[in-house]
Amino acid sequence: MIGSEIKTFAEAVLDNNVDWSDEFFYQLLNIAKTKLEAKRLWQFLKKLDSSNTASSSAITLPTDLSEEYKILVGTDTEYFPVPFEEQHIYRNSSNRYFLDMANLTIKLLGASIPSKTLYIYYKRFTDDITSSTSPVFPARFHFLLGFYVASIWQGNIDSDDIFARMSPQNRMAAIELENAMEQWDSNLAMRSQNNQVGVANTEVGIDLSQM
């Protein structure tokens, strides 16, 4: 669904009892998109940047970075985050890094940084939805944004109870759709790990198919 189709659906959810301008609707739509995308590390928001070589200098992060979740130097050496405020404490510690979000940079710490490819795995921000563009996730879940917009319009801005002001039928449809989207995402994550849950400091995970 493109933005204009989501607008038509949201208006139907509200029984066409709305007087929003196009500009205001798309502001609400992108607020709804932001709320949904912020809920978890969705598989469709994962991205890799491997355009830089590791060094001791500050390295510019991708402009669409929301948050990083894995940093590798070369293919086998993982680096771990430290707080921005403790960068001086860990300055000589191997396999550590910190982010400077004000300047959108990453700084690798340690006395010696291998000159290898820097792999930054991160959650991305997505572009605003317009009347002619679509959300980045599958179309069967686009209706969820229409429900979100409707709930915001009805005055409920509490994300923990976002469907509370809807009719019972719309509320149930929205909750079931969101649950289905989360289950789909969880299935993708599990499939990527061969249906295993990783255990810290081990190479072999727990096979959920045997439980």
SVG drawing of the C-alpha trace seen along z (x, -y; Angstrom):
<svg xmlns="http://www.w3.org/2000/svg" viewBox="-18 -20 67 53">
<polyline fill="none" stroke="black" stroke-width="0.4" points="0.0,0.0 1.2,-3.5 0.6,-6.4 -2.6,-7.5 -4.1,-4.0 -3.2,-3.9 -4.9,-7.3 -8.1,-5.9 -8.0,-3.0 -7.4,-5.1 -10.4,-7.3 -12.6,-4.2 -11.5,-3.0 -12.7,-6.4 -16.0,-6.1 -14.8,-9.0 -15.4,-11.3 -12.1,-13.3 -11.2,-16.7 -7.4,-16.4 -5.3,-18.0 -3.1,-15.8 0.0,-17.4 -1.3,-16.6 -2.2,-13.0 1.3,-12.3 2.7,-13.8 0.6,-11.4 1.4,-8.5 5.2,-9.0 4.7,-9.3 2.9,-6.0 5.8,-4.5 8.3,-5.7 6.4,-4.2 6.2,-0.8 9.8,-0.7 11.1,-1.7 9.4,1.3 12.1,3.8 15.1,4.7 12.9,5.7 14.6,7.9 13.7,5.5 15.5,2.7 18.8,4.5 21.6,3.2 25.4,3.6 28.0,0.9 31.4,2.3 32.7,-0.8 35.4,-1.7 38.7,-0.2 39.3,0.0 41.7,-2.6 42.4,-4.6 40.7,-7.7 37.0,-8.5 35.0,-6.9 31.8,-8.4 28.7,-6.3 26.0,-5.8 23.6,-8.7 20.6,-6.4 21.9,-4.7 19.4,-4.4 21.5,-2.1 24.3,0.4 24.0,3.9 27.2,5.7 30.7,4.4 33.4,6.6 36.9,5.8 37.7,8.3 35.5,11.3 36.3,12.8 37.0,10.1 34.1,8.6 34.3,5.2 32.1,4.3 30.6,1.0 31.6,-1.2 29.7,-4.3 30.7,-7.6 31.5,-8.9 34.0,-6.1 36.0,-6.3 39.1,-7.6 38.9,-4.6 38.9,-2.1 41.2,-4.0 43.9,-1.3 41.4,1.7 41.3,4.1 38.1,4.8 36.2,1.8 34.5,-1.1 32.2,-4.0 29.8,-6.1 29.8,-9.8 26.2,-10.4 26.5,-14.1 29.0,-13.9 27.8,-10.5 31.1,-8.7 32.5,-5.5 35.9,-5.3 37.7,-2.0 39.8,-1.8 42.9,0.1 46.7,-0.3 46.6,1.5 43.8,1.5 44.1,4.0 43.9,2.5 40.9,4.6 37.4,4.0 35.1,2.5 31.7,4.2 28.9,2.1 25.7,4.0 22.9,1.6 19.3,0.8 18.4,-1.8 16.0,-4.8 13.7,-4.7 12.5,-7.5 9.2,-9.3 6.2,-7.8 4.5,-10.0 1.3,-9.7 3.2,-7.7 5.6,-5.7 5.2,-2.6 6.4,-1.4 9.5,0.9 7.8,3.9 5.4,6.3 2.2,4.9 0.0,7.3 1.0,5.4 0.6,1.9 -3.0,1.8 -1.4,1.6 -0.2,-1.9 -3.8,-2.9 -4.9,-1.6 -2.1,-3.5 -3.0,-6.8 -6.6,-6.3 -5.7,-5.8 -3.5,-8.9 -6.2,-11.0 -8.6,-9.8 -6.4,-11.4 -4.6,-8.4 -0.8,-8.9 0.1,-6.3 2.0,-3.6 1.2,-1.0 -2.5,-1.3 -2.5,-2.6 -5.7,-0.8 -7.8,-1.6 -10.1,-4.2 -11.0,-2.1 -14.1,-0.1 -13.8,3.4 -13.7,4.9 -11.0,2.5 -9.0,2.9 -9.0,6.7 -8.1,6.6 -5.2,4.2 -3.9,6.3 -4.0,9.5 -2.3,7.9 0.5,6.5 0.9,9.9 1.1,11.5 3.8,9.1 5.9,9.7 5.6,13.5 6.6,13.2 9.7,11.2 10.5,13.6 10.3,16.5 12.7,14.8 15.1,14.2 14.9,17.8 15.2,19.2 18.4,17.2 19.9,19.0 18.7,22.4 16.0,22.4 18.5,22.1 18.8,19.7 22.4,18.6 24.0,19.1 26.6,16.7 30.2,17.8 29.2,21.0 29.3,21.9 26.3,24.1 22.8,22.8 19.7,24.5 17.7,26.3 14.1,25.2 12.8,27.9 13.9,30.4 12.0,28.7"/>
</svg>
